[in-house]
Amino acid sequence: MLAGYRGFGENPTREVGFAPLPGPPGGGQDLPMTLEPAQRTGDASGHRPADPPDRAERIPEPAGEQRRRQGREQWLRRRRLERQLHDGAALRISALSLQLGLFRHRVPADEAVLQESIDGLQDELHAVLQELRDVAGKIYPPLLDEAGLGPALRELADRADVPVHVTTTASRFGAAAEGAAYFAVGELLAVLAPGSGPVAVVVDAADGVLVLSLTGVDTRHAEVVDYQVRPLGGTVDVAAGGGTGTITARIPCE
Amino acid sequence: MRVALAEDGALFREGLLMLLRAAGHEVVACAAGGDELVALLANQSADVAILDIRMPPEPDGGLVTAERLRAAHPAMGLLFLSHYAESHYLMRILQIGTEAIGYRLKEKVGSVDVLTDTLSRIDAGEIVIEPVLAKRLVERPRGDKKDVVAALSERELDVLRLMAEGRSNNGIAGQLFVTPKAVEKHIASIFGKLGLHADTAEHHRRVLAVLTYLRSQRDGE
């Protein structure tokens, strides 16, 4: 288990039913889709008829590019939420902590009980801020937003139970690809058996594609990586060599 | 103390302004962004400038502003405030300067005592590092440093943590209720175990040696 890292129970960018791994090298083409013909259920007047359930209208599954766009938008929304937490709630609570400090300063020196109460309130506010930071980190790590994959992945590596070595380029890849790569690494490190490793994480750029390779890992966990990168139209390749091997993910960037 | 302040969040800026005044400090310049603060300090100086890291000019205006201030006013102390205590930013800050510089969480300077202690240490030339971050660095050193740090005694770990906060020998002695002489002995023992040979008498060199040791990977990244 990865101390300090708690994965998402749900991946908001997940699509329904991706193909199981391991796939053929270069796999991960668009999934075959069955686009069901939409059935009209309402009438022109807009009245909702008392239809039996089998006549309900199903929205057609979005086509490849539209799905990828939705996948990207989910990451942008996550980043916006993190910024909103930082600029909104967190800043207000920090300011409140200052106001309490001012209040504490104005309390006469002989009012020990009151002073201790204010100290206690301030400690509570600090705990609230820490919880907000934890939540923000799970939505979209601010360090990833501000400094990119290199610093963010190194921070993740520092918290891992297994030894992890990170090599990255200074290139930026956009919020979606970076988010998917970051959480793919985080989720993978979280499922590795304790005592395994060392793991080498390498991030590279190639023709508008983020290439993430993870070496020294149990390749049966490739699905964890696939889960993150496929909604963005990414692919995952596996090269195994006796238990551990290399998982390589390619994520298209905007 | 004469203090300058740049922070784009109005609520926090006003709160800090009032707390600084209540603590008896004179606020000589107060701005919502880095460029504005540099302009306000063109014809006057301050003992310490307090800078929000994440402010205009985006994305991390506090760092850019600090470089300009350090060039224009080399003697002015710099205190960075942030909502996050990240070792990534600590290393960037130490690239700007290793004397009279500090990095603290915004909410942690919310008392007159802590604020004044932080400003005074920076004004005296010390490095001040958020204790939460110093603790994390000592508890989770990188790579092959883990085993070495794990071999330190509990008291030595206390001293290492306070060194990573940037505290002087006297500061460490005061925190641990021991004599400066005892602190010196602990530090000599720690440096021996870590294999560091930095001049322990030079305060900021010693802090740097400790932080670099805790942060470096085997290949020196």
Interface residues (C-beta under 8 A of the other chain):
Chain A: H86 D87 A90 L91 R92 I93 S94 A95 S97 L98 Q99 L100 G101 L102 R104 H105 R106 Q122 L125 H126 L129 R133 P142 L143 E146 A147 P151 R154 E155 D158 R159 P163 H165
Chain B: G9 L11 F12 E14 G15 L16 M18 L19 A22 A23 R54 P59 D60 H83 Y84 E86 S87 H88 K106 E107 K108 V109 G110 S111 V112 L115 R140 R142 G143 Q217
